[in-house]
């Protein structure tokens, strides 16, 4: 594929665990150099083949701190020579009854899931311009279009990701920068595996047309395809990958 013929550098936030780690690993497997940003400053906390380890550039980063994001991106660019794309995966999921939800909780979710996405995009912008263009993939959620009890902050933050994506896609198109929102449904990861046992698993088996929730690899393959395939006309869209749950009645 075109993107894989010319090795490029892609940054992934929240790359240590969960979906972010699998995205980072999948991109490395396809030949990319991957800047792995996480609070710990470590790469994917999973079994990584020895031959892939050199493809990771690990950087400590607090996505809610704009200085931290700026420095982490600069560090990756200094080592790799350029940045051609970024995947904004770092996120926070806190819930609670809306009538009792503390404003701090609401603000923390919005800061991590929405404000940090904008900040990372803004700080990646000069690097992408310098590289002649690039792709930004923001990881949203199908919760952006549904009403979910106890999840007002999370749903609002993911709806904001879609809006940020659309606005930046329009504004930055002249710079050859494309921005896409990938919105997963229920995905079982190492971080939430316990929650997928019992009632939730049974509920999803009934609600998802295929009868089963998704895996991190589903998201990682889609994200990798967005980078490896040359689709210049695709930008500003939210791509739902939820097994059809969001459209089921």
ChimeraX attribute file (.defattr): number of C-alpha atoms within 10 A of each C-alpha:
attribute: neighborCount
match mode: 1-to-1
recipient: residues
	/A:1	11
	/A:2	10
	/A:3	17
	/A:4	15
	/A:5	11
	/A:6	11
	/A:7	13
	/A:8	21
	/A:9	25
	/A:10	27
	/A:11	30
	/A:12	24
	/A:13	28
	/A:14	28
	/A:15	32
	/A:16	24
	/A:17	20
	/A:18	22
	/A:19	25
	/A:20	27
	/A:21	23
	/A:22	24
	/A:23	29
	/A:24	32
	/A:25	27
	/A:26	18
	/A:27	27
	/A:28	23
	/A:29	16
	/A:30	16
	/A:31	17
	/A:32	26
	/A:33	24
	/A:34	30
	/A:35	31
	/A:36	31
	/A:37	32
	/A:38	25
	/A:39	16
	/A:40	14
	/A:41	18
	/A:42	17
	/A:43	25
	/A:44	24
	/A:45	12
	/A:46	13
	/A:47	7
	/A:48	13
	/A:49	9
	/A:50	7
	/A:51	9
	/A:52	15
	/A:53	15
	/A:54	10
	/A:55	20
	/A:56	24
	/A:57	21
	/A:58	23
	/A:59	25
	/A:60	19
	/A:61	23
	/A:62	21
	/A:63	27
	/A:64	20
	/A:65	15
	/A:66	18
	/A:67	13
	/A:68	17
	/A:69	25
	/A:70	17
	/A:71	15
	/A:72	25
	/A:73	23
	/A:74	18
	/A:75	17
	/A:76	24
	/A:77	19
	/A:78	11
	/A:79	10
	/A:80	18
	/A:81	13
	/A:82	18
	/A:83	29
	/A:84	24
	/A:85	28
	/A:86	26
	/A:87	29
	/A:88	28
	/A:89	24
	/A:90	26
	/A:91	22
	/A:92	14
	/A:93	15
	/A:94	14
	/A:95	16
	/A:96	15
	/A:97	11
	/A:98	13
	/A:99	7
	/A:100	8
	/A:101	16
	/A:102	11
	/A:103	10
	/A:104	9
	/A:105	15
	/A:106	20
	/A:107	14
	/A:108	17
	/A:109	23
	/A:110	25
	/A:111	20
	/A:112	20
	/A:113	31
	/A:114	26
	/A:115	22
	/A:116	22
	/A:117	28
	/A:118	20
	/A:119	19
	/A:120	24
	/A:121	24
	/A:122	15
	/A:123	18
	/A:124	22
	/A:125	22
	/A:126	13
	/A:127	20
	/A:128	22
	/A:129	16
	/A:130	13
	/A:131	15
	/A:132	12
	/A:133	20
	/A:134	24
	/A:135	22
	/A:136	29
	/A:137	26
	/A:138	29
	/A:139	27
	/A:140	30
	/A:141	26
	/A:142	21
	/A:143	21
	/A:144	18
	/A:145	12
	/A:146	11
	/A:147	11
	/A:148	11
	/A:149	11
	/A:150	16
	/A:151	19
	/A:152	18
	/A:153	23
	/A:154	24
	/A:155	25
	/A:156	19
	/A:157	28
	/A:158	26
	/A:159	21
	/A:160	20
	/A:161	29
	/A:162	24
	/A:163	17
	/A:164	21
	/A:165	27
	/A:166	19
	/A:167	12
	/A:168	20
	/A:169	23
	/A:170	14
	/A:171	11
	/A:172	15
	/A:173	15
	/A:174	10
	/A:175	15
	/A:176	16
	/A:177	23
	/A:178	27
	/A:179	28
	/A:180	27
	/A:181	27
	/A:182	24
	/A:183	22
	/A:184	21
	/A:185	21
	/A:186	20
	/A:187	20
	/A:188	18
	/A:189	18
	/A:190	11
	/A:191	10
	/A:192	11
	/A:193	10
	/A:194	10
	/A:195	12
	/A:196	17
	/A:197	10
	/A:198	9
	/A:199	10
	/A:200	10
	/A:201	16
	/A:202	13
	/A:203	13
	/A:204	17
	/A:205	14
	/A:206	12
	/A:207	18
	/A:208	20
	/A:209	15
	/A:210	13
	/A:211	14
	/A:212	17
	/A:213	19
	/A:214	18
	/A:215	17
	/A:216	19
	/A:217	16
	/A:218	16
	/A:219	23
	/A:220	20
	/A:221	14
	/A:222	15
	/A:223	22
	/A:224	21
	/A:225	15
	/A:226	18
	/A:227	24
	/A:228	19
	/A:229	12
	/A:230	12
	/A:231	11
	/A:232	11
	/A:233	7
	/A:234	12
	/A:235	21
	/A:236	22
	/A:237	16
	/A:238	22
	/A:239	17
	/A:240	17
	/A:241	20
	/A:242	21
	/A:243	19
	/A:244	13
	/A:245	20
	/A:246	16
	/A:247	9
	/A:248	9
	/A:249	5
